[in-house]
Amino acid sequence: MIYNKKEFKDAVITIQLVMEQLLIIKKTSISDSVLHILADGGMPMKKSLKVWGALIFFLFIFPVILEQIPSETPEEVAVVAPLNNRQLVYATNLIEPEAEPEPQIQTGMRALLFATHSHEAFEPITQQHDGKIAVSHPEANIMKLNETIKSQLEFNGISTEILDVDTSSVMIQKGIPYHKSYDVIRPYVQKALKEVDYDIIVDIHRDYLKADRTTLTYEGEKYAKIVFVIGGEHSNFKLNKELVDRLTAELEKIVPGITRPLVFKAGHGVDGKYNQDLDPRLVLIEMGGIGNNEAELNRTSAVLAKAVSKVLQ
């Protein structure tokens, strides 16, 4: 066992205290000891004094000797310096404060994001926001998801813009019925497409299905599933589908099973265009359903951005 200098000093002090107690006890029977010594002619008394004198001398001289011993820190003793609150260093491992990912070198690619049904919401997120479970919300809604997707796209080198319009609020203010949503958003999209030649335009939605049908577990992590919707009542739909097929293939390479089967809509009772007639690069994505949480949506956003960057290269 290895002791340092402080531990030696503590041991010596302890011994001294014990010896003082022994001397006190000894004094209680000193008269008997003196009589015994005198009866024996005094010789044992000299021997006893020598022993006690030597012991006392050793106890008092030992601290002086100890001062001359070099002070070293044994190898077994770890020295821990004060650490910053958010930095811990273990050998070569360093944990630093989380930082926003910095965008990679721009590739010249550009994307536009918008939300036709801007108040679509996810129940776990609205509950966390204000305690209310809702599928539509004026604040905690699909528009927040667009911001996450934008960050991920830019991290993958794609310059991204979000169409600055809250369609649902506009419709509420003007008393426009819900089924007219695609008509309301259309002029805003047209204006944006005239100003910029985007490589991809994405209309983000969420499905009405519950989490058990819109969630995938892959390698221990949960993802919100993606489904693409194509409107078949316009001349561009085959070109839109071509882009969707490529995106689907890339998504499946990254996380197998993350997409659900393509939804093709045409005929009575549906929009049939979904504004995809404005550009063959316009795709409609339903990400997750009403029961998916923020973590699942964030993971899928990262996967989507990576797939988009691969397809556009």
N, C-alpha and C positions, 0 to 999 in steps of 0.2 A: 504493500500500500504506500502511496506517495503523499507526504504531508508538505504543506508549504509553511512559510515562516510564521504566519499568523496562527496556524493550528498548533505549532510548537509552543508559542507563547501562551495560548489558552490552556494547554496541558500543564505547563509549569505553574500557572496561577492556581489551577485547580489543586495541584499537589501541595502548594504552599498553604492553601486554606485548610486542607485536610490535616496537615502537620500541626497547624495552629490549634485545631480542635483537639488533637492528640495531646498536645502540651497542656491544654486546659484540663483535660481529664487526668493527666499525670499529676497535676498539682494537688488534686483532691486527696491523693495518698502519699504526699511528699514526706510527711512526718514518719510514716512507716518505713519509707525507703531509707531515710537518714539513719534511723535506728538500726536498720538491717545492715547498712553499710558500716556504721561505727562498730557494730558487733563483730564484723569480719575484719576489722583492723584497718579500714579505709582504703584498701587496695582496689576493690571493685568500683569504688566511687571514681577513682582516676580513670579507670577503663571506660566507665559509663560516660564520663564527661568528654573523653576523647571521641567516642562514637557520636554522641550528640553534637559535639562541636563540628566534626567533619561533615555530618549530614546538613547542619544548618549552613555551614560555609558553602557547600555544594549548591544548595538551593538558591542562595543569594548570588553566587558567582555565575550560575548557569545562564541567566538572562544576558549577562555581559558577553559571555561567549557566543550566545545566539545572535547578538547584534553583528558579529563578524561573519556570519554565514551569508553568502550571496543570495539575494532574493531572485528566484526564478519562478516562472509559471510552468507547472508540469504540463506535459503534452496532453494528459487526459482532461485538463481543465479547458473548457471552451470560453472564449471571451466574446461577448455579444455587444456590439456597439449599438447605440440608439438608432432606430429605424424610422424613416418617414412613415406616416400613416398609411400611404398607398403603395409603398415599395418594400418588397421582401426579397432578400437575396439568399438563395440556398445553392452553394457551389456555383455552377454555371447557369442556374435557372433564375430568371428575372421576371417578376410580375409587376407591371406598371399600370397606371390608371388607364381605363378604357378610353380610347379616342375614336373620333369619327373617322371611318376609312377615307383616305385621300383618293380622289379619282386617278385612274391610270392615265397614261398619255392618250390624248384625244385621237380618235381614228378618223374623224371627219363624218362619222355617222350621226344622224339626228333622229330623235323620236318625239312623238307627241302623245300625251296621255290625256284622257278626259273620262267623265263619268256621266252617262246619260241619265241614270237613276242615281243622282248624287247623294240622296239620303238613305240609300240601302245600308243596312248596318248588321253587325254580328252580335248576338245576344251576350256572349261572355264579355265583349268589349264595352257595350253599353252599361252592363251591370257594374263593371269596374269603374266606369266613368261617373255615374251618378246613382247607382243602386237600382236602376230600372232595367228590366229585361225587355228589349225592344228589337224589332227587325227594321225599324226606320228611326233615324235620329238626326236632328238638325246640326249636331256637332261631331259626335263620335260615329262617323260614317265612312263610306267607301272612299271619300276624298282624302282621308288620312292615309289610306292604303296606297293611294296614288303617290303620295309623298315618299313613302317607303320604297316603292318600285322605282321612282325617279332616282333616289340615292343609289340603289343597286345598279341601275343602268349606267349611271355616270361613273360608278366604280369600275364598270367594265368598259369604259371608254366611249360611251354613247352620250352625246349632249342631248339633254332631255328637257322638254317644256311641258307644263300642265296647263290645259285650257282654263282660263280664269273665268269660269262661270258656274254658279250653283243652280243648275237647272230646276231642281225641285223647289227651291225658294222662289225662283222666277214664276213658276207655274202656280204656286200657292198665292202669290201676290196678285197674279192676273186671273186667277180662277180657272186655269186651264186643266182639263181632265188628264189623269195619269197616262192614258193610252196615247196621248199626243206627245209624249216625251221626246221621241226621235225627231218629230217635226220641230220642236222647240230648240233642240241642240243643233240642228242641221246648219242654220246660217252661221253660227259661231265656228263650226268645223270648216265650212266653206271658206270663210275669211282667213282662217289660219293656214289652210292649204294653198291659198293664193299667195300668201306672203312668204312661205318657206316650203322648200322641196324636202319633205321628210322621207326617211328611209322606211319608217314603220309608224303606223298610227294605231293606238290601242284604246278601245273603249272597255273600261274595267267595270265588271258587275260582280255580284255574289249570287249564288244559287239559293233557292228557297228550301232545299233539302236539309235534313238534319245531319249532324256530325258523323253518325255511323255510316253514312253513304258518301260523305265528302272528305273523309280523312284517310290518309295512308300512313302506315308505320313502316319505315325503312331504316335498317341498321340502327334500331333503337330510338329513332327520332320520328316525330309526327309531322306530317305535311298536309296542307290544305290541297285537295285535288283541283285540277284545272280541267275545264271543258270549253271547247271552242264552239261558237255558234256561227253558222253561215246562212245568210238569207239567199234563197234561190231565185228571187224574182227580179233579177237584173243581169245585165250582160257580163259583168265582171266576176260573177260568183266563182267561176272556175279558176280564175287567177287568185282570188282571195283564198280559195281552198288549197291551191298549190302552195301558197305561203304557210297556211295553217299546217299542212302535211309536213313541211320541213321543220316547223317549230315543234310539232309533236314528236318527230323522230329525235330531235336533239334533247328535248325534255326527258324522253324515255331512256336515252343514253345516260343521262346524269342521274336520274332517280327513276328506276323502272316502276311503272304503275302509277305515276303521278298524274297522268291524264285519264280522263273518262272519254268514252266514245263521242265522236263529233256529233253535234246536233245540227241537222239541216232543216230549215224552216221555209215553207212556201205554202201558198193557198189561203183559203178563207180563215179569218180569225187571227192571223199573224201579220207582223209588219212586212216581212218578206224581203226587206232591203237592209234594214238596220244601218242605213247610211253608208254601207259598203260599196254602193254604186258610185260614191264620190271618188274613190281611189282603190285600186287593186291591192294596195298595201295596208288597207284598214281591216283590222281584225277585232272581233268581239270575244272577250274572255270572261268567263265566270270563274272566279277564284274562290274555292271553298263554298260553304253554305252558312246558314244562319247560326250554326252551333260551333263554328271554328273560332279558336282564340288567336290572340295577337302573335304568339310565338310560332304557331303553325303557319300563319299567313306570312310572317317575316321569312321563314325558311323557304317557302314556295316563291316569294318575291325574288330571293337570291338565285334560285334555280332558274326562274323565268328570265331574269336579266342575263344570266350566263348563256342560256339557250339562244336568246335574241342576238347576242353579240356573235355567237358562232354562225348563225344563219346569215347575218348581214356581212360577214367578212368576205 
